[in-house]
């Protein structure tokens, strides 16, 4: 006799108040799974709607707005171009890579924010239809950032983007943006005058670029670049693992979109990106294993994590311009749009708005200016 029939018969007995077939519980979530690597896209809050994110996912339905037709050149030290979530065939256009895991993780994380490929695993880049190329800052055995920028500029065309993922020690013994040095400033200016948008990390020195010691240097002059500071993300606390003795578990990082304590700041800093807990490729804290090709992180930080967010936004904007207008925007126009339409910087304890890092890009509003 079947279970429903047993229940029916029991219900006909006066001694039974109510009989029914007990339900078979299942997990309270939609069905579905992915083989192999996990899907980390839900952790990429920077993709999503303002004020917390930059609104990339909101504009991907627009023609060209995934960065199509735009080339991005990342300038730094090394990359794992064989990572499972990167497009195949990323070309090294110049320089000699540094055979070092920290450089390789750094470059891989940067590329992941911009061009990791959408699928049921890994992450998805802000401008995942853009073409990525890479340029090492080491040329003829020495660091030569100016030559790296010049070489990249000779290969790219108007509308393309150069990302400078470097910092170096300035006169106060703190890290500063690379345009402090005259030859690098000149190389950036030449690239932007060609119509290439240059995005540059402001650096992690907690340095004020408006100090008198920087008078007459590239930190107080306009190179044409979009200089990027690091802001506090909406997940505005250190995680369980902490970050050294000075930042134990669950320490507050401050108010979202306020300057994070290490970010450089000043009048030449134009916009900000998330400076902490950015989900992307590399490092292996979120997913490790014997192969670097499947490493992922939830903890990429610094102006290094902020700058690719802005670079991806630039590529989306220029891709949209080429699709809609038939030509890219001037690099100065791109910078103006991102600054004008971005979600404003916030102030927090010890970090007033006078410590300028600019707004967080808002692509939903920026696209209306194209």
Secondary structure, 3 states (H helix, E strand, C coil): CCHHHHHHHHHCCCCCCCCCCCCCCCCCCCCCCCCCCCECHHHCHHHCCCCCCCCHHHHCCCCCCCCCCCEEEEEECCCCCCCCCCCCCCEEEECCCCCCHHHHHHHHHHHHHHHCCCCCCECCCCCCCCEEEEEECEECCEECHHHHHHHHHHHCCCCCEEEECCCEECCCCCEECHHHCHHHHHHHHHHHHCCCEEEEECCCCCCECCCHHHCCCHHHCCCCCEEEEEECCCCCECCCCCCCCCCCCCCECCCCCCECCCCCECCCEEEEEECCCEEEECCCCCECCCCHHHCEEEEECCHHHHHHHHHHHHHHHHHHHHHHHCCCCCHHHHHHHHHHHCECCCCECCECCCCCCCEECCHHHHHHHC
